[in-house]
Structure formats: C-alpha cells, structure tokens
C-alpha cells in the first residue's frame, strides 16, 4: 500500500497545484470584488452559484475521458484514444451550447429569487461575460482529461498556475476600468474569467500539439466527425459523473440563492465559508483524480487486486489530509476570514460558518476519494444515484428545515444549511465506500477489467 501511496502523491501533487490555481481564481474574484463593496462580492457569489454548476456539468462529461484513456493506455492499446478524445470534445461542446442558450433566463431567475436590484444587475452582466468563455472551458477540459488519463499531470499544473497569473491583473483591469476599459466592478471578474478560459485552452492545445510524447496518438492527424455510437458510450459514462457533480455543486448554488433574500451581508458571510471550503476541497479532490487514473490504469492492465490497494491508499491519504486541514481551519479561522473582507457584520457571521466548514472536511475526504475510485471502475450510475439521495434527499431537506423554517427549532439561517451539508456529505461517504467494496468483490471474481459494472 505504501508504494501506491507514493504513486498517488506523485500523480496528485501537480493536480493539486492546478486545482488550487483554479480555486484561487474564485478566491481572487471574491477578495477583489469584496474590496469594492459587499454588493459586488455578493453579485460574484450569486453569479458563480448560477454558472459554476453548469460548467461543472461540462467538466463531468469530460471526466469520462480520464478512465477511458487510462484503461486503453494501461492495456497498451493507444490506437482508439484520438477518436475517443475528439468525440468527448464534440459532446462537451454540444452541452455547452445548450448552457449558453439558458443565459437569457438569468434576469427571470434573479427576479424569482428576490435578489436586490443592484446586485441583480451586476450578476446578470457577470453571467453574460462568463458565457463567452464556456466553449474554451469545454475544449480545455477535454484536453486536460486526455493528458491526465495518460498519467501526465504536470502540464495541468503549469497551465493552471499560468491561468491564475493571467487572472489577477485581468481582474484588476476590468474591475477598476484601467487602460481604457470600462469600470465594471464585480462583473469584471466574469470578463477576466472568460479571458483566462481561452488562454488555458490555447496553452493546452499548443502543448498537446507540440509535445513528442503524444505524437503516436495522432490526436490532430485527422478530424473525426461526431460518431453517435462513441458519443453515446461517453454519455453513458460521463452524464452520471456530470449529474453527480451537478447535484453536489448545485446544492451549494441553490443555498446561496435561497439565502439571498436575507441580504448581502448573509450572502457574503456564507460565500466566505463556501469559498474557503472549496479551497480546502482541492486537496482531497486532487487525490481523487489520481485514484481515478490509477484504478483505470490497473484495471486496464487486468490487476483488480492492485486497484483495491489503490483505493485503500487513497482513503488513508484522504483522512490524513482532512484531519490536517480541519485543524488548521479551526486554529487560524480568525486570520482566514479577515483576508476576504473588513466588514464587521460579514466577519462575525463568517467566523461561525467557517468552523462548520472545518467539520465538513472530514466526511468530504472519504466521499470524494471513494467517488474517484468509482469513476475509475466506470460504475458511474451508482455514483449518480448515491449523490442524488445524499445531497438532495438528505442534505437539502434537512438544511432547508433548519435554515428557513421553525419546524425543529427557530430558523438558523445559513447555519442550518451548513448542518445539512455535513449530514449529506456523511451519508454520501458511507454509501460510496460501501459501493467501492462491492466493486472490489465483483472485479476480483471476474478477474477482468470492468467496463461498466451495472
């Protein structure tokens, strides 16, 4: 197991830098918008809550490429990889077009959620800017999951870090209207994000086009037209992944919208806790991606017992990470929240919510690593069903009841929703770990790579 822990650390460390860079973009957006006003910070929070679940749905589709590429690469059968990656890109772009088509509904959604008019105007503009970058987001993540499926994670790290370096000055320029640009406030973060998406796509395109290690794959040798059969196969694996991610992230997005009538101070305080929690989530998430790669690769080689060792190594590392980040969050909570804002009312609320966010990290590590293993086995239907039950059947109803009603006790506001988050994540962790145990037994009995166990 210790050998697998070493492999997972080598794979996940560059992914972690890439994931942190991406999350730090959201952190930078929140901090820089918060320096303008609480309304600008809240507009970015609500805007991110609307577009990010949709973008992560596209990301989930692209994540189907990782275990498929890893399986073929592990079996030393690289021939089909180029066609698979291109079909994944076609599928991701098609879904992106549908998402962009929903953008005109933004004012209606904000009106129904009773968002303050000033906040709503900034949020709407933020969303329209984001839409300009979504096609690049789809193409970049197709290339990223292709590269990671080949067990090459350092390129993702370099491109992600460079994207962060572009994001910071772009934010400053568009927020404050420098060099002849209009002064957009928080909405300028959306335009900067779109610019970064295109930068990262072209960087990934250049790398995969010029690197010698991918020439035998021939990704750009031939343009493959959309193939219904391959796209349906990708959709069968990718859509459950996308829905699982969507159900988890949309839970947080919906909560941000549900509490928006409580005012910008409540939204901003909740956003600080969510944003920091998302930053900490990148540690186990990077490990989970490495687990997906290793499980897919070992199953492609026909070594189910080794895949089992990968999973247990992942659980061990995940809990070490979770305990460490939990303790650091508790000990440095006051210093953390002052990074985001100097509004005393916002800080008072955030100081309470961030302690709940610390507890949340413990079950989150188990569920995300187990989810990574399930993606490696391509048992994505189970992943989808468990996520649906845990987040929307347990987490959201409990959070809504505690947060906005007096059925159990006087309404707790965002505190009640965070208790719901913890309950949902804990139930997801238990169910996902149990499902992985079932997959271990089935794969050991079959002694063949699992295409889809369902």
Secondary structure as UniProt FT lines:
FT   HELIX           2..34
FT   TURN            35..36
FT   HELIX           38..74
FT   TURN            75..76
FT   TURN            79..80
FT   HELIX           81..101
FT   HELIX           103..105
FT   HELIX           106..112
FT   TURN            113..114
FT   HELIX           117..131
FT   TURN            132..133
FT   HELIX           134..149
FT   TURN            150..151
FT   HELIX           154..176
FT   TURN            179..180
FT   HELIX           185..187
FT   HELIX           188..210
FT   HELIX           212..214
FT   TURN            215..217
FT   TURN            219..221
FT   HELIX           228..258
FT   HELIX           260..262
FT   HELIX           264..301
FT   HELIX           304..331
FT   HELIX           333..340
FT   HELIX           344..377
FT   HELIX           380..387
FT   HELIX           388..395
FT   HELIX           396..404
FT   HELIX           414..446
//
